C-alpha cells in the first residue's frame, strides 16, 4: 500500500485546546481596587487562553476588550472604561441583575460551550432583582463558570448582598488575597 517504501506511522498526541475566557467585571467603587488587580493578572495571562473577552459593568454591561492591549497601561485602560464605556445605565449604583441581562442581550455570542466564564464582584446589588435565570443560562452554556468575590464568606448574603443566591447558581470563591486569586485562575488554565 506504500509502493514498497517503508514507513512508520506516528500519531501526534492530541493537545488539549486552550479555553476561551469571558471576564465579567464589576468596576463600581466598592470593588474597583480588586477589579484593577484581577484585570492586571488576567492581562498578564492572556496568552494562556485562545481568546479573551473582557466586559465591565456598574449597572449596565459593555465590552471593554479593546481598552486592553500590550501597549496600554492598566490605569489608562481603567480610565477609558469609566469615561468611554457604557457601564452606567441608570443611577451609577451596582445592579448585578440589570448588568447580567444587558450582557446576555447585547452580547449573546460571548459565552459558548468553549468559554470559561469568570465574574468578578462583591454581588452587592442594592436590593435589586438578581436575574438568577439569566445567570443560570450563562452558566449552563459555559464550559466552566467561577465567581470571584472579594468579600469574606461570612458577609455573603448580608445587607444588599445577593452572593448567597448567586452561589446557589455557580461556584463562588472568596478571593481576598493574591494566593486565593492565583489558585482559582490556575484552575482555569489548561494542564
N, C-alpha and C positions, 0 to 999 in steps of 0.2 A: 504493500500500500504506500510505501515511501519511495518507490522506484529504486530500491537497493541501497538507499542512503540510510546509514544507521542514525537513529535519533533517540534522544532521551526526552521524554515528556517531563516538563517541570511545571507544577501548578503553583501559582502565586497564592500565598496565604491571603485570605480576604482581610482588607483593612477596615476596621470599623469607621463608619462615616463620622465626620465631625458634626456635632449638633449645631443647630441654629439657636441663637439666643435672642429672646424678646424680653427687653427690660422695661418695666412699667414703674416709673419712679415718682414718688410724691416730692415735690420741690417747695412745699409750703414752709413757712418759717419754723414750724415746730420740729421738722426733721431735716432742715436744709444742710446742716453740718454732716449728718450721716449720709445723706444723698450725695454730697460732694465727694466724700471719701470713697463710697462704693462705686460711683461713676469713674473715679480715678483708677480703682482696681480693675474694673471691667474694661476700661480703655487699655490698660496695660496687657490684659489677657485676650485682646481681640483676635489675635492670630490662632488661638486655640479653637475658635468657632468658625464654621463655614460662612456664617452670616450673622451680623449683629444689628438689631434694630432697637433704637432707644426712643422711648416715649416718656413724656413728662406730663404731670398734671398738678393742679390745685383743686379745681372743681370742674375742669374740662381737660381733655387729653389731646396732645398734639405730638406728632413725630418730630424728634429733635436730633436724629442721627446725623443730619447734615452739619450740625454745630461741632461735631467731634471728628476731627481729622488729625493726622500726625503732626501738623504744623501749628495747631491751636492749643494754647494753654487752657487748663481746666477752668480757671477763674474767668477767662474770656468766654468760654462755652456757657458757663452758668449765667453770666451777664446777658448773653444773647438769648438764652432761654427765657429769662424773665422779661426782656424787652421786646423780643421779636416773635416768640412762640405764642400760640393761642392756648395758654394753660389756665387762664382765669376767664370763666364764662359769666358768672353772676356777681357774687359779692366778695370773692377772694378768700373765702373760708373753705377749708378742706371739705370735699364732698366725694367720698370714695364711690358711692353708688352712681352718681352722675358721671364721674370720671370713667368708671368701668363701662357704663352704657355708651358714652361718646366714643370710647376706644373701640368697642365692638361694632358700632355703627359706621364710624369713619374709616376704620382700618380692618375690614372683615377678613382680609387675606393675611394679616400679620401673624397670627398663631395658626400653625399647621401641625400635622402629626409628627413632624421632624423637629418641632420647636421645644426648647426649654424655656418656660415662662418664669421670669423672676420678678416678683413685685417687691418694691422697697417702700416701706412706710409704717407709720405707727397705728394705722387703722382708726384714727380718731376722726370721725365723720360728722361731728356736730349734730348728732341725733337725727341724721337724715337717713333715708332708705338706703340700706347697704347693697342693694341689687345682687342678692345672692344667686338668683337664677342666671344672671349674666356671667358671674364669676364661674359658676358650675359649668356652663357651656364652654368657657375658655379652658378650664382645667380638663374637661373631658376631651377636648380637641388636642391639647398639647401632649407631647411625649412625656415631659416632666413639668412639674409646677411647684415652685417654692416661694414662700413669702418670708422676707427678712424684716423683722420688727425690732427697732432699737430700744423698745421699752422692756422693762423687766416683766417676766411672765405674770407675776402677781398683780400687775396693773392692767392686764388684758381683760377687757370686759367691764372695767370700772369707768364711771362717768360717761363720756361720749364715745368710748372705745367700742368698736364693733369687732375687735380681734377675736373674741370668743366665738362669734358667729362665723367669721371668715375661716378660722382654723378648723371648723367642722367641715368646710368645703375643700380646703387644701392644706398641705403641710406648711406649718408656720414655725419659724425658728427665731428664738431670741438671739439678737445679733448686736451685742453691745461692745464688742472688742474686735481687734484685728484677728485674733486667734479664731473666734467664732465665725467671723466672716470668711476666713481662709478655709475653714472646714466645710462650710456649705458650698462655696464656689468650687472647691476641689472635687466635690461630688458631681458637679455639672460637667467637668472636663472629661474628655474621652480617655480611656485607660490605654 
